[in-house]
Amino acid sequence: MRTAAAMGCVLLAAASVHADESAPHALGVPPLLAPGAVVAALAIESEGAADRVDVTADAWYGVSDRLTLGVSHSHRGGAPGVGRGVCARGCLDGDDRYRGVALAARFPLGGGATRLVGEVATDVAAWSPARASMQLGLLAHWRDRRVWAQAAARLGVGLLGRADGNREVIRGDAVVGVALGGPITLELGLGMRGPASEDFFGDATAPLWTQLVARASARWAIGALVGVDQALGDRAVFAALTVELRAR
């Protein structure tokens, strides 16, 4: 769930989604926000049965109909470098306690039945470009009254630090959410991440997770997530507790 330090450009495609519309009770920022809209979240993330605990924050702001800006740290942010924030427990010797932030700008590329959204993201890790990379991706979003689905495929291309292992990486994930009744939604997700080479299937990991979301109002929501970093074989557990605020 962690990504290498990156500078990126991500192309997203969101199907039949208005600028300020998201899935029913979903936790996370829509592809674009309406002017003046804000989505902010604070999360506690853990790995290995709480052997490692991080505190992360995301914030997105709709500047205009054609520009949404974001600051992202968490695994849910979707930009390069997510899964950072501040280490609160289990910090490794020699690691910085604050491990970087992803800065992103989103803008529409086209309208019609399928809305195209571009995202330019820069991952600031220890303010060093030594492992810079570019990330290209596609995201598709579909929704109904009680069910929504989102799928993404991304290719990360290493620009600097290739001799140290900063090479091409393929990532994909799919999430389905179902409104269970009232303010409660159940989300199920499956991902895939591995090197973009002939060893992809030998070295790939497939995280699997589920999240229960309770939206107390149009402004406030809380999500409890639990998953494993590998659906098959040896695995480690990860979890997150997220509080989200939406405002206009």
N, C-alpha and C positions, 0 to 999 in steps of 0.2 A: 504493500500500500504506500510505501515511500517512493518518491521519484528522485532522480539525480538532479543536481543543480542545473537550471535550464534557462535559456532565453527562448521564447517561442512565439509562433504565429499559428492560431488554431481557427479553422473554419468549421462553423457549426450550422447544421440544418435543423430547424424546428418546425414540425409539420402542424399547420392549422393552429398556431398559438398566438394570441394577441400579445402586445408588448408588455402588458402588466398582468398577464394571466398565467397561472400555474395549475398544476394538477390538483384535484380535490384533496385538501389537507396535506399535501406533499410538503416535505421539509427540504428547503433549498431554493436558491434564487432562480426565477424564470430566465430564459435566454436574454430578454431585454426588459428593463424596467421603464415604467412611465416617468415623464419628467417630474422630479421632486420626490419620487418613491425611494425608500431605503429598506434594505434587508440586511440585518446584522445578526450574528450568531456567536455564542461562546460555548466551547465544548471542552470536556475532559475526555481524553483518549488514552487507552491503556493497551499494552501488549503483554503477552505471556503471563496471563493471570495476574495482571497489575504489577509485574516486575518492572515495567516501564510505564510511566504516566507523563503525559504532556498536557499543557493547557493551550488551546488554540482559539483563534478568533478570525471571523470573516466579516467583511462589510462590503456592500454593493450599493451604488447610488445612481439613479437615473438622471443624468445631466440634461438630456434632451431626448426627443424622439429618435435621434440618430446616434446617441452615445450613452453607454452605461460603463461606469468605472468600478473596479473591485480591488480589494486587498484581501488576500487569502492565505491561510496557514493550514487549514484542516484537510483531512482526507476527502471531505465532501465538496471541496471548493471547485474541483474540476480543472484547475489551471496547473501549469508546471510548478513543481516544487511544493505541492501540498503535502501535509503531514509533517509540519514543522512546528512553529510556535515555541513555547518555553518548556523546557524539560523540568518537571517537578520531582521526579523520582526515577531511580535507576539510570542516572546519567552516566555515560561512559567516560572513562578517564581520557582527557585530551579533547573531548568534544565541547563545543560552545554550548552554554545553557540555552541561548536563543539561536535557533538554527535556520533563520532565513524567512523570507516572505515572498509571495508571488503577487506582482502588480499586473492588473489586466484592464484592457479597454475593449468593449464590445460595441459593434456597430452593424446596422442592417446592410445586407448586400442585395436584397431583392425582396419583392412581395409576392402576392398571389396566394394560391392554395398552400404552397410550401414557402415558408419564410426562411431566407438564408441569413445567417448571422456570422460575422467574422469576429475573431478575438485575437488581439495581440497581447502577449503576456511575457513579462520579464521576471525571472526568478533571481532574487537577490540573496545569495548565500555567502555570508561572511564578506559581502561586498567584493567578491573576487570572481572574475570571469574565467577562471582557470578550467572550469568544466562546463563551459557554455554549450548549449545544444538548442536545436529548433524542434518544435513539436507541431505536427500537422494533424488535423483530425476532422471527423464528421460526427455530428450528433443528430439523432432523429427523435422527435417527441410526439407521442400520440395520446389522446385523452378522450374519455367518455365521461358520463356523469359520475360513475362510481369506480371506474377503472382507468389507470393510466400506465403507460409504458415508455421507457426511454432507453435508447441504445447509443453507444459511442464507440468509435474506433479511432485510434491515434497512432501516429508514427513519430518517434523521437529520433532525431538525427544529431549525432555528436559533432560539434564544430571544433571545440578545443578540448584538450586533455584526452584525446583518443588513445594515446599510448598507455594511459592509466585506466583504461576500461570504459571510457565515456563513448560508447558505440551506439549503434542503432537499436532501438527497442520498440516493440509493438505492444500496444495496450488496447484492450477492449472490455466493455462491460455492458450489462443489460440489467435494468431494474423494472420491476412491475409492482404497482401499488394498487391496493384494493381497499375501498372505504368499507369498514366493517359495520358502521352504524354510528350515528351521532358524530362526535368529533374525532373518532378513532380510525386510523389507517394502518394497514399492515403492508410493509414493503419487503420484497425479496430481491436480492441482487446476486449476480454471478459475474466474475471478471476473469480475465486472462492477461498475463504479462510475461513476455519473454524476449530473448534476443532476436533481431530480424536477420536470421541466418539459417543455415541448414540444421542447426542444433536447437531450433525453436521448441519443438515438442519435447526434446530431452531436458531442456533447462527451464521450461515455462512453469509458472505458478498459476493457480486458479483459485483466487479468494472467493469465498461464499459467505453471504451475510444476510441477516434479517433485521428489520427495524420496525418498532412500534411507535407511531406518531400520534400525539394527542394535541389537537388545536383548540385551546381554550377560547379563543376569539379570533377575529380576523387579524389581530395584531400579534398574538402570542401563541407559541407552540413549543412542545418539548418532545424530543425523540430519544429512545433508548435502543442502541444498536449492539448486536453481538455477532461475531463471525469467526471464521478460521482463514488463515492465509493460504491454505492449500486444501482444496476439496478432496484430493486423493493423496495417500501417503502420509508421511510425517507432517504434522501441522502444529501451529501455534494459535492460540485464541487471541482475538483483539475485541475491544469494546469501546463504545463512546456514549456519552450522555450530553445532549445538545439542547440549549435553550435558544430560541429564535424570536426576533422581534421584527415586525413589518410595520412601516409607517409611510404615509404619503405627505 
